[in-house]
Structure formats: C-alpha cells, structure tokens
Amino acid sequence: MNAIPAAVPPPKNDKSAFVRDMFATIASRYDKTNRIISAGMDEGWRRRAIALLRAPHGAHIADLCCGTGDIVFHLLRTDPTLHVTGVDFCEPMLAQARARSAREGGGTAEFIEGDVMALPFADNSFDGATMGFAMRNVAEIDPTLREIRRVLKPGARFVNLDMSKAPNAAWKACFDLYFYGVVPLIGGIVSGSRAAYTYLPNSLTHHPDAEGLRDRFTAAGFANAGFVRLMGGAIALHYGDA
Ligand SMILES: C[S@@+](CC[C@H](N)C(=O)[O-])C[C@H]1O[C@@H](n2cnc3c(N)ncnc32)[C@H](O)[C@@H]1O
C-alpha cells in the first residue's frame, strides 16, 4: 500500500494525530520560522487579538492551542495581573513554552497538555479565551467551538486569530502566491520540514471564509459573533461572547 504524502491533509479521524506529530517535528524552530514567514507581523496581529479580548484585570484566560506560548506571553506583558492557562496537545510545543516561561518571567502562566476538543476543565472556568493559528488544524470546528463555549463563564469572550480568505480576488491571488508558493520554500528551509509548511497553507483551502466562520460561532451558541479583517482579509480575528 502506498503511504499518503505528508503534505496531504489526512482523513478527519487521523487529523489530530497527524497535526500533533507535525508540530512535534517543528517545535524547536516554530517561533523563528513564524517571525520570518510573517515578516514579524504576527506579533502585531496577536496584540490586536488581545485588545479585542478586553480581559478585565485579574481575569483567568485560557489560551487554547497555545503552542510555544506566543499569545500567553503577549497577554501577560499587556496585563501582568492576568492568570493565563495555555493548553496544547503537543508536548514538544509545550516544552518550548515552559522554557520561555522561565526566561520571560512576570505574570502567572501555566501550561497544560490537553485537546481543545475535550478540554480538561469544568464548565464556566474562564473569564476569556484566545486561540491563534489553530482553528484550521482542529479535526472538527463545530464541536471545538461548543467545547470552548462550555469552559467560558457566561458573557466571557473568545477571540480566534487565524489565516482567512481575502475577499478581493486580485489581493487573494497575490497572497495565495506567497502563501502556497513561497511559504513552503522558506518554512521548509528554516524549520527543516518542507512537508509541514506545505500542509499549513493547504489547511486553509477547506476552511470556511470569514462570514462562514462567524456563522459557525453563532451556531455554537456565541452571542455578538463577528470578525475583523487584517491584511485585507488574509488574516481574520473572530470573536463571540459565551
Ligand atoms: C500553528 S500552531 C499555533 C500556536 C500558537 N497559538 C501561536 O499563535 O503561535 C497550532 C498549535 O495548535 C495545536 N493544536 C492543534 N490541534 C489541537 C487540538 N485539537 N488540541 C490542542 N492543541 C492543538 C498544535 O499542537 C500547535 O501547537
């Protein structure tokens, strides 16, 4: 039997294992690769996500699919009174986050291994939640959104930052050229895994557009669901209140 090439997204039931293994292979170079392929702009997008969260002082925030902790540390730099719990199912990514935590200092962060589709928390646990560049990677969006809403206190906000589909055809064509052509090349060289940086752009292909994802937020029970386009819509911030 022929093996499926690593860059081809696997069937849904294998997707979680595929994604976990892929991030394990690139964990140690993930931060460096991100800064290069986004030309450093990803930091600004994360700051916009945090502004949209409007977390009150002292709030307990979950950063879901936290990876190496980028959003966690941005949250704590923005407001050191926050208590932030980072959750990810890839232990090597969490190991990077914990190592950074020792270096960054300040604020209260903890990192927990867990699957965002079955979070290890009681109902109504958090005052807010964030997720960055991960909704494309979950095996199923709708159960994920319902699970996130379950762990939020009533009225608490969820903000999701991710790649999206630019509405302007000319801009989308330019961006696609970069995303599907240049990113696998540069990402492959810097991270050492061409397969990972071929899969990552392709994960956008079957992802809903911005309006579609907003409607999924609403269907999962989030109130006031909406989105903000960044980079002409190539990036989007979605939000909703539990
Ligand atoms: C592209 S990285 C994003 C990391 C971080 N949020 C950031 O902004 O840099 C995606 C992360 O999602 C995690 N992930 C994907 N699916 C997951 C799931 N079902 N449960 C928990 N973590 C998941 C991966 O392990 C990976 O660390």
The ligand as a MOL file (V3000), in Angstrom:
LIG
                    3D

  0  0  0     0  0            999 V3000
M  V30 BEGIN CTAB
M  V30 COUNTS 27 29 0 0 0
M  V30 BEGIN ATOM
M  V30 1 C 0.1570 26.9570 14.3060 0
M  V30 2 S 0.3610 26.4660 15.9920 0 CHG=1
M  V30 3 C -0.1590 27.9450 16.8280 0
M  V30 4 C 0.4860 28.1190 18.1720 0
M  V30 5 C 0.1650 29.4330 18.8750 0
M  V30 6 N -1.2330 29.5370 19.1740 0
M  V30 7 C 0.6260 30.6260 18.0870 0
M  V30 8 O -0.1650 31.5560 17.9190 0
M  V30 9 O 1.7860 30.6580 17.6700 0 CHG=-1
M  V30 10 C -1.0190 25.3940 16.2230 0
M  V30 11 C -0.9870 24.6880 17.5570 0
M  V30 12 O -2.2490 24.0610 17.7450 0
M  V30 13 C -2.0490 22.8380 18.4210 0
M  V30 14 N -3.2420 22.0200 18.2170 0
M  V30 15 C -3.8110 21.6620 17.0470 0
M  V30 16 N -4.9240 20.9470 17.2630 0
M  V30 17 C -5.0660 20.8480 18.6100 0
M  V30 18 C -6.0280 20.2410 19.4530 0
M  V30 19 N -7.0580 19.5510 18.9450 0
M  V30 20 N -5.8940 20.3580 20.7790 0
M  V30 21 C -4.8400 21.0270 21.3140 0
M  V30 22 N -3.8810 21.6210 20.5710 0
M  V30 23 C -3.9960 21.5420 19.2280 0
M  V30 24 C -0.7690 22.2970 17.7990 0
M  V30 25 O -0.1610 21.3250 18.6150 0
M  V30 26 C 0.0560 23.5710 17.6560 0
M  V30 27 O 0.8680 23.7830 18.7860 0
M  V30 END ATOM
M  V30 BEGIN BOND
M  V30 1 1 1 2
M  V30 2 1 2 3
M  V30 3 1 2 10
M  V30 4 1 3 4
M  V30 5 1 4 5
M  V30 6 1 5 6
M  V30 7 1 5 7
M  V30 8 2 7 8
M  V30 9 1 7 9
M  V30 10 1 10 11
M  V30 11 1 11 12
M  V30 12 1 11 26
M  V30 13 1 12 13
M  V30 14 1 13 14
M  V30 15 1 13 24
M  V30 16 1 14 15
M  V30 17 1 14 23
M  V30 18 2 15 16
M  V30 19 1 16 17
M  V30 20 1 17 18
M  V30 21 2 17 23
M  V30 22 1 18 19
M  V30 23 2 18 20
M  V30 24 1 20 21
M  V30 25 2 21 22
M  V30 26 1 22 23
M  V30 27 1 24 25
M  V30 28 1 24 26
M  V30 29 1 26 27
M  V30 END BOND
M  V30 END CTAB
M  END
